[in-house]
Amino acid sequence: MEFDFVTENFDENDIFNMPSTTLAFIGDAFFSLYVKLKVLNKNAKSGKFHTLSTNFVKASSQRGFLSKVLSHLTEREKDVVRRAKNTHTSSKSKNAGLSDYKNATAYEALVGYLFLNKDPKRLQQILDISFEEELW
């Protein structure tokens, strides 16, 4: 999973210092694709793809994923999460409370940070921990 053409102009400090909303934007895009590919690999009927994938990308699920991975994060990764949780946003979720929304945004920012850092092994570790107990 290498996307050097996307991130070639950023070093780790550039990525760390990006606004949390930017990291969450990238994390949301990557995570949505990742979940859709996982669902696709489960050979579900096409009508179930959307239902299955939305179960994992909703705020309450991402809050749960964040709680699973927190104890496995480096201090730098925890800083990304902390900063994203504390970012003021004017956006509101239609289907989630503020706490779930902030935790989901923090999880997406973490995923975005790991994706942009071009460390596919670390990103995969965090995703594996996130999904280790999920039933499909």
GULUMVEX-495579 format. One record per residue (C-alpha): y, z negated, x negated; residue in three letters; chain; residue number from 0. Coordinates in nm, 4 decimals. Example, Ala and Ser with C-alpha at 12.3 -4.5 7.8 and 13.67 -1.06 7.14 Angstrom:
2
((-0.4500, -0.7800, -1.2300), ALA, A, 0)
((-0.1060, -0.7140, -1.3670), SER, A, 1)
//
This chain:
136
((0.0000, 0.0000, 0.0000), MET, A, 0)
((0.2760, 0.1253, -0.2269), GLU, A, 1)
((0.6103, 0.2483, -0.1015), PHE, A, 2)
((0.8096, 0.2728, -0.4236), ASP, A, 3)
((1.0298, 0.5504, -0.2884), PHE, A, 4)
((1.1692, 0.3051, -0.0347), VAL, A, 5)
((1.2389, 0.0094, -0.2601), THR, A, 6)
((1.2957, 0.1595, -0.6035), GLU, A, 7)
((1.6626, 0.0600, -0.6163), ASN, A, 8)
((1.6094, -0.3096, -0.5445), PHE, A, 9)
((1.5041, -0.5838, -0.7813), ASP, A, 10)
((1.3686, -0.9195, -0.6655), GLU, A, 11)
((1.7113, -1.0870, -0.6669), ASN, A, 12)
((1.8632, -0.8028, -0.4631), ASP, A, 13)
((1.5868, -0.8460, -0.2074), ILE, A, 14)
((1.6120, -1.2260, -0.2024), PHE, A, 15)
((1.9875, -1.2032, -0.1447), ASN, A, 16)
((1.9666, -0.9518, 0.1386), MET, A, 17)
((2.0814, -1.0856, 0.4741), PRO, A, 18)
((1.7976, -1.2502, 0.6640), SER, A, 19)
((1.8546, -1.0133, 0.9517), THR, A, 20)
((1.7932, -0.7178, 0.7191), THR, A, 21)
((1.4707, -0.8698, 0.5903), LEU, A, 22)
((1.3623, -0.9432, 0.9482), ALA, A, 23)
((1.4455, -0.5858, 1.0523), PHE, A, 24)
((1.2184, -0.4467, 0.7806), ILE, A, 25)
((0.9542, -0.7134, 0.8432), GLY, A, 26)
((0.9477, -0.6368, 1.2146), ASP, A, 27)
((0.8972, -0.2648, 1.1492), ALA, A, 28)
((0.6218, -0.3210, 0.8934), PHE, A, 29)
((0.4470, -0.5909, 1.0964), PHE, A, 30)
((0.4500, -0.3792, 1.4138), SER, A, 31)
((0.2843, -0.0916, 1.2288), LEU, A, 32)
((0.0362, -0.3275, 1.0604), TYR, A, 33)
((-0.0680, -0.4767, 1.3962), VAL, A, 34)
((-0.1006, -0.1348, 1.5572), LYS, A, 35)
((-0.3280, -0.0209, 1.2761), LEU, A, 36)
((-0.5398, -0.3375, 1.3116), LYS, A, 37)
((-0.5709, -0.2732, 1.6853), VAL, A, 38)
((-0.6609, 0.0888, 1.6195), LEU, A, 39)
((-0.9419, -0.0241, 1.3896), ASN, A, 40)
((-1.0908, -0.2333, 1.6693), LYS, A, 41)
((-1.1854, 0.0830, 1.8602), ASN, A, 42)
((-1.0291, -0.0433, 2.1806), ALA, A, 43)
((-0.9681, 0.1966, 2.4643), LYS, A, 44)
((-0.6293, 0.3595, 2.4286), SER, A, 45)
((-0.4941, 0.1831, 2.7352), GLY, A, 46)
((-0.5575, -0.1515, 2.5643), LYS, A, 47)
((-0.3752, -0.0673, 2.2393), PHE, A, 48)
((-0.0349, -0.1671, 2.3684), HIS, A, 49)
((-0.1577, -0.4852, 2.5362), THR, A, 50)
((-0.3479, -0.5983, 2.2280), LEU, A, 51)
((-0.0652, -0.5240, 1.9885), SER, A, 52)
((0.2037, -0.6928, 2.1975), THR, A, 53)
((-0.0047, -1.0108, 2.1966), ASN, A, 54)
((0.0484, -1.0319, 1.8209), PHE, A, 55)
((0.4077, -0.9171, 1.7849), VAL, A, 56)
((0.5547, -1.1487, 2.0483), LYS, A, 57)
((0.7687, -1.4389, 1.9299), ALA, A, 58)
((0.5224, -1.7145, 2.0198), SER, A, 59)
((0.2468, -1.5470, 1.8159), SER, A, 60)
((0.4737, -1.4963, 1.5176), GLN, A, 61)
((0.5798, -1.8616, 1.5385), ARG, A, 62)
((0.2107, -1.9481, 1.5173), GLY, A, 63)
((0.1602, -1.7175, 1.2202), PHE, A, 64)
((0.4518, -1.8822, 1.0423), LEU, A, 65)
((0.3059, -2.2284, 1.0945), SER, A, 66)
((-0.0278, -2.1079, 0.9503), LYS, A, 67)
((0.1270, -1.9730, 0.6317), VAL, A, 68)
((0.3951, -2.2337, 0.5565), LEU, A, 69)
((0.1764, -2.4506, 0.3359), SER, A, 70)
((0.0769, -2.1436, 0.1307), HIS, A, 71)
((0.4290, -2.0269, 0.0478), LEU, A, 72)
((0.6063, -2.0455, -0.2851), THR, A, 73)
((0.9406, -2.2243, -0.3003), GLU, A, 74)
((1.1192, -1.8881, -0.3089), ARG, A, 75)
((0.9318, -1.7716, 0.0014), GLU, A, 76)
((1.0117, -2.1013, 0.1745), LYS, A, 77)
((1.3787, -2.0407, 0.0935), ASP, A, 78)
((1.3600, -1.7012, 0.2644), VAL, A, 79)
((1.2032, -1.8653, 0.5714), VAL, A, 80)
((1.4531, -2.1523, 0.5766), ARG, A, 81)
((1.7502, -1.9206, 0.5422), ARG, A, 82)
((1.6218, -1.6916, 0.8202), ALA, A, 83)
((1.5638, -1.9853, 1.0559), LYS, A, 84)
((1.9188, -2.1042, 0.9981), ASN, A, 85)
((2.0854, -1.7654, 1.0394), THR, A, 86)
((2.3171, -1.7513, 1.3351), HIS, A, 87)
((2.2459, -1.4540, 1.5543), THR, A, 88)
((2.4008, -1.3269, 1.8705), SER, A, 89)
((2.0708, -1.1639, 1.9683), SER, A, 90)
((1.8542, -1.3320, 2.2246), LYS, A, 91)
((1.4972, -1.2734, 2.3205), SER, A, 92)
((1.4219, -1.1943, 2.6820), LYS, A, 93)
((1.0803, -1.3557, 2.6649), ASN, A, 94)
((1.1109, -1.6425, 2.4173), ALA, A, 95)
((1.2980, -1.9661, 2.3744), GLY, A, 96)
((1.5418, -2.0141, 2.0882), LEU, A, 97)
((1.2937, -2.2066, 1.8714), SER, A, 98)
((1.0226, -1.9407, 1.9047), ASP, A, 99)
((1.2789, -1.6680, 1.8425), TYR, A, 100)
((1.4111, -1.8308, 1.5237), LYS, A, 101)
((1.0602, -1.8943, 1.3916), ASN, A, 102)
((0.9538, -1.5383, 1.4717), ALA, A, 103)
((1.2618, -1.4055, 1.2940), THR, A, 104)
((1.1782, -1.6241, 0.9934), ALA, A, 105)
((0.8223, -1.4859, 0.9874), TYR, A, 106)
((0.9539, -1.1291, 1.0082), GLU, A, 107)
((1.2021, -1.1999, 0.7270), ALA, A, 108)
((0.9171, -1.3331, 0.5130), LEU, A, 109)
((0.7097, -1.0208, 0.5785), VAL, A, 110)
((1.0121, -0.8011, 0.5031), GLY, A, 111)
((1.0799, -0.9892, 0.1810), TYR, A, 112)
((0.7174, -0.9549, 0.0669), LEU, A, 113)
((0.7042, -0.5880, 0.1628), PHE, A, 114)
((1.0235, -0.5008, -0.0227), LEU, A, 115)
((0.9087, -0.6939, -0.3320), ASN, A, 116)
((0.6315, -0.4402, -0.3841), LYS, A, 117)
((0.3613, -0.7048, -0.4153), ASP, A, 118)
((0.0899, -0.5730, -0.1836), PRO, A, 119)
((-0.1600, -0.8414, -0.2893), LYS, A, 120)
((0.0735, -1.1242, -0.1918), ARG, A, 121)
((0.1713, -0.9550, 0.1323), LEU, A, 122)
((-0.1962, -0.9043, 0.2188), GLN, A, 123)
((-0.2726, -1.2717, 0.1383), GLN, A, 124)
((-0.0072, -1.3863, 0.3843), ILE, A, 125)
((-0.1243, -1.1422, 0.6510), LEU, A, 126)
((-0.4864, -1.2493, 0.5997), ASP, A, 127)
((-0.3916, -1.6141, 0.6447), ILE, A, 128)
((-0.1904, -1.5205, 0.9533), SER, A, 129)
((-0.4859, -1.3492, 1.1166), PHE, A, 130)
((-0.7761, -1.5542, 0.9793), GLU, A, 131)
((-0.8606, -1.7222, 1.3101), GLU, A, 132)
((-0.7468, -1.4534, 1.5517), GLU, A, 133)
((-0.9936, -1.3265, 1.8069), LEU, A, 134)
((-0.9672, -0.9643, 1.8991), TRP, A, 135)
//
